[in-house]
Amino acid sequence: MNYVQIYTGKGKGKTTAALGLALRAYGAGLRVLFAQFLKKGDYSEISVLEKLKDRVDIRQYGTGAFFENRPTDEDVEAVRDGLREVNDALSSGNYDLVVLDEANVAIFYKIIDIDEFLEMIKNRHAGVEVVITGRYADEKLIALADLVTEMKEIKHYYRNGVEARKGIEK
């Protein structure tokens, strides 16, 4: 049986948890797609996953620019192009684990239609486990999921002015 997992919430650790699962899957001989929405760039996780490219595919569907209130047309286009690729990957049977990093955020900003996303997840190949990360998980998606973990910030050094550090937060 393969499940749908969600890592959400305002606390640190959503992508990190998904990366840990991807590494575990790789160690077990599984094939992994790690798809990052709204991200583009040389994040530390990309450099390590690239070393596992015999069974891990990494794709980024973003512009690399940060937006606060409204995505740009380029952000929307990158995510939607990516969603088509991910849909093909989910139905192909080529992957055992598909991580959709920051998909929750793309849904929240209505770049991804929640109902279309749900159909894509429901219609995936029977052998695919799916992990969806990002803040703002939609209630419909939570209802569909088999496992939901909320990361809750209790205390964070960011509040004291600490910037994201390479190898720790980025």
DODRENPA-850834 format. One record per residue (C-alpha): z, y, x; residue number from 1. Coordinates in Angstrom, 3 decimals, padded with zeros to 6 digits, m for minus. Example, Ala and Ser with C-alpha at 12.3 -4.5 7.8 and 13.67 -1.06 7.14 Angstrom:
# DODRENPA-850834
+----------+----------+----------+-----+
:       pz :       py :       px :   i :
+----------+----------+----------+-----+
:  007.800 : m004.500 :  012.300 :   1 :
:  007.140 : m001.060 :  013.670 :   2 :
+----------+----------+----------+-----+
# end
This chain:
# DODRENPA-850834
+----------+----------+----------+-----+
:       pz :       py :       px :   i :
+----------+----------+----------+-----+
:  000.000 :  000.000 :  000.000 :   1 :
: m000.857 :  003.467 :  001.260 :   2 :
:  000.944 :  006.584 :  000.189 :   3 :
:  000.727 :  010.356 : m000.050 :   4 :
:  003.343 :  012.231 :  001.957 :   5 :
:  004.120 :  015.952 :  001.856 :   6 :
:  006.035 :  017.979 :  004.430 :   7 :
:  006.719 :  021.423 :  002.979 :   8 :
:  009.282 :  024.213 :  002.946 :   9 :
:  010.062 :  027.356 :  004.906 :  10 :
:  011.729 :  025.582 :  007.816 :  11 :
:  010.232 :  024.603 :  011.158 :  12 :
:  008.919 :  021.104 :  011.703 :  13 :
:  006.199 :  020.321 :  009.168 :  14 :
:  003.315 :  020.016 :  011.597 :  15 :
:  005.636 :  018.484 :  014.184 :  16 :
:  006.615 :  015.720 :  011.749 :  17 :
:  002.965 :  015.042 :  010.936 :  18 :
:  002.150 :  014.873 :  014.650 :  19 :
:  004.942 :  012.369 :  015.163 :  20 :
:  003.511 :  010.177 :  012.433 :  21 :
:  000.011 :  010.501 :  013.919 :  22 :
:  001.343 :  009.383 :  017.307 :  23 :
:  003.162 :  006.467 :  015.706 :  24 :
: m000.023 :  005.450 :  013.877 :  25 :
: m002.014 :  005.668 :  017.099 :  26 :
:  000.575 :  003.497 :  018.850 :  27 :
:  000.126 :  000.887 :  016.120 :  28 :
: m003.638 :  000.831 :  016.660 :  29 :
: m004.527 :  002.875 :  013.568 :  30 :
: m007.374 :  005.377 :  013.307 :  31 :
: m006.297 :  008.961 :  012.590 :  32 :
: m007.951 :  012.155 :  011.390 :  33 :
: m005.836 :  015.241 :  012.080 :  34 :
: m007.435 :  018.079 :  010.110 :  35 :
: m005.981 :  021.577 :  010.450 :  36 :
: m006.763 :  024.127 :  007.760 :  37 :
: m006.516 :  027.875 :  008.473 :  38 :
: m006.031 :  027.125 :  012.171 :  39 :
: m008.343 :  027.379 :  015.112 :  40 :
: m007.462 :  027.534 :  018.727 :  41 :
: m005.832 :  025.851 :  021.644 :  42 :
: m002.523 :  024.706 :  020.165 :  43 :
: m000.510 :  022.356 :  022.371 :  44 :
: m000.873 :  019.508 :  019.882 :  45 :
: m004.653 :  019.688 :  020.208 :  46 :
: m004.558 :  019.101 :  023.962 :  47 :
: m002.495 :  015.935 :  023.594 :  48 :
: m004.421 :  014.586 :  020.611 :  49 :
: m007.686 :  015.058 :  022.518 :  50 :
: m006.373 :  012.548 :  025.059 :  51 :
: m006.196 :  010.004 :  022.239 :  52 :
: m009.771 :  010.567 :  021.070 :  53 :
: m010.596 :  006.874 :  021.116 :  54 :
: m008.822 :  006.631 :  017.723 :  55 :
: m007.828 :  010.213 :  016.836 :  56 :
: m010.259 :  012.820 :  015.540 :  57 :
: m009.133 :  016.449 :  015.450 :  58 :
: m010.867 :  019.036 :  013.333 :  59 :
: m009.963 :  022.653 :  012.715 :  60 :
: m011.083 :  024.569 :  009.661 :  61 :
: m010.045 :  028.143 :  010.228 :  62 :
: m010.931 :  031.321 :  012.040 :  63 :
: m007.883 :  031.544 :  014.268 :  64 :
: m006.962 :  034.903 :  012.748 :  65 :
: m003.672 :  035.340 :  010.916 :  66 :
: m003.731 :  036.879 :  007.466 :  67 :
: m000.717 :  038.001 :  005.482 :  68 :
: m001.849 :  038.614 :  001.921 :  69 :
: m005.465 :  037.686 :  001.490 :  70 :
: m007.768 :  035.357 :  003.402 :  71 :
: m011.061 :  036.731 :  004.660 :  72 :
: m014.418 :  035.427 :  003.474 :  73 :
: m014.692 :  033.642 :  006.836 :  74 :
: m011.338 :  031.898 :  006.246 :  75 :
: m012.518 :  030.764 :  002.817 :  76 :
: m015.838 :  029.489 :  004.143 :  77 :
: m014.201 :  027.566 :  007.031 :  78 :
: m011.698 :  025.866 :  004.720 :  79 :
: m014.270 :  024.960 :  002.099 :  80 :
: m016.641 :  023.529 :  004.709 :  81 :
: m013.731 :  021.543 :  006.075 :  82 :
: m012.756 :  020.288 :  002.668 :  83 :
: m016.204 :  018.744 :  002.230 :  84 :
: m015.857 :  016.965 :  005.580 :  85 :
: m012.352 :  015.782 :  004.734 :  86 :
: m013.501 :  014.464 :  001.371 :  87 :
: m016.156 :  012.390 :  003.154 :  88 :
: m013.575 :  011.157 :  005.677 :  89 :
: m011.093 :  010.183 :  002.954 :  90 :
: m013.658 :  008.105 :  001.116 :  91 :
: m015.331 :  006.596 :  004.184 :  92 :
: m012.747 :  003.988 :  005.090 :  93 :
: m013.034 :  005.083 :  008.733 :  94 :
: m009.421 :  006.288 :  008.934 :  95 :
: m006.039 :  004.716 :  008.263 :  96 :
: m004.151 :  008.025 :  008.345 :  97 :
: m005.476 :  011.449 :  007.391 :  98 :
: m003.277 :  014.474 :  008.090 :  99 :
: m004.177 :  017.639 :  006.175 : 100 :
: m002.211 :  020.215 :  008.129 : 101 :
: m001.602 :  023.495 :  006.265 : 102 :
: m003.547 :  022.321 :  003.208 : 103 :
: m000.606 :  023.423 :  001.045 : 104 :
: m001.082 :  026.995 :  002.253 : 105 :
: m004.828 :  026.890 :  001.547 : 106 :
: m004.033 :  025.678 : m001.978 : 107 :
: m001.401 :  028.401 : m002.422 : 108 :
: m003.953 :  031.090 : m001.520 : 109 :
: m006.450 :  029.452 : m003.901 : 110 :
: m008.930 :  028.741 : m001.134 : 111 :
: m008.698 :  025.120 : m002.232 : 112 :
: m008.680 :  024.364 : m005.950 : 113 :
: m005.627 :  022.214 : m006.693 : 114 :
: m007.357 :  020.072 : m009.325 : 115 :
: m010.306 :  019.314 : m007.028 : 116 :
: m007.863 :  018.543 : m004.212 : 117 :
: m005.899 :  016.141 : m006.411 : 118 :
: m009.088 :  014.313 : m007.388 : 119 :
: m010.081 :  014.036 : m003.739 : 120 :
: m006.706 :  012.488 : m002.890 : 121 :
: m006.775 :  010.128 : m005.886 : 122 :
: m010.317 :  008.974 : m005.075 : 123 :
: m009.683 :  008.276 : m001.399 : 124 :
: m010.415 :  004.889 :  000.120 : 125 :
: m007.651 :  002.409 : m000.727 : 126 :
: m006.656 :  001.981 :  002.925 : 127 :
: m005.872 :  005.630 :  003.668 : 128 :
: m002.382 :  007.106 :  004.030 : 129 :
: m002.410 :  010.901 :  003.549 : 130 :
: m000.016 :  013.485 :  004.944 : 131 :
: m000.193 :  017.064 :  003.640 : 132 :
:  001.721 :  019.855 :  005.357 : 133 :
:  002.442 :  023.511 :  004.823 : 134 :
:  004.668 :  025.825 :  002.857 : 135 :
:  004.284 :  026.263 : m000.878 : 136 :
:  003.452 :  022.715 : m001.974 : 137 :
:  002.005 :  022.863 : m005.479 : 138 :
:  004.039 :  021.177 : m008.231 : 139 :
:  001.021 :  019.084 : m009.283 : 140 :
:  000.684 :  017.794 : m005.746 : 141 :
:  004.403 :  017.068 : m005.523 : 142 :
:  004.119 :  015.038 : m008.740 : 143 :
:  001.285 :  012.973 : m007.242 : 144 :
:  002.988 :  012.380 : m003.887 : 145 :
:  005.056 :  009.336 : m003.031 : 146 :
:  007.214 :  011.101 : m000.438 : 147 :
:  008.107 :  014.791 : m000.265 : 148 :
:  010.233 :  016.264 :  002.494 : 149 :
:  011.288 :  019.903 :  002.355 : 150 :
:  012.044 :  021.602 :  005.651 : 151 :
:  014.738 :  024.165 :  004.987 : 152 :
:  015.572 :  026.899 :  007.448 : 153 :
:  019.297 :  027.195 :  008.019 : 154 :
:  019.103 :  029.194 :  011.231 : 155 :
:  016.164 :  030.117 :  013.459 : 156 :
:  015.975 :  031.999 :  016.742 : 157 :
:  012.842 :  033.725 :  015.435 : 158 :
:  015.225 :  035.975 :  013.474 : 159 :
:  016.522 :  037.203 :  016.839 : 160 :
:  013.052 :  038.233 :  018.007 : 161 :
:  012.047 :  035.029 :  019.812 : 162 :
:  008.248 :  034.636 :  019.754 : 163 :
:  006.514 :  031.287 :  019.302 : 164 :
:  006.761 :  029.388 :  022.601 : 165 :
:  004.023 :  027.218 :  024.050 : 166 :
:  004.894 :  023.548 :  023.739 : 167 :
:  007.676 :  024.201 :  021.227 : 168 :
:  006.266 :  026.229 :  018.327 : 169 :
:  002.619 :  026.394 :  019.366 : 170 :
+----------+----------+----------+-----+
# end
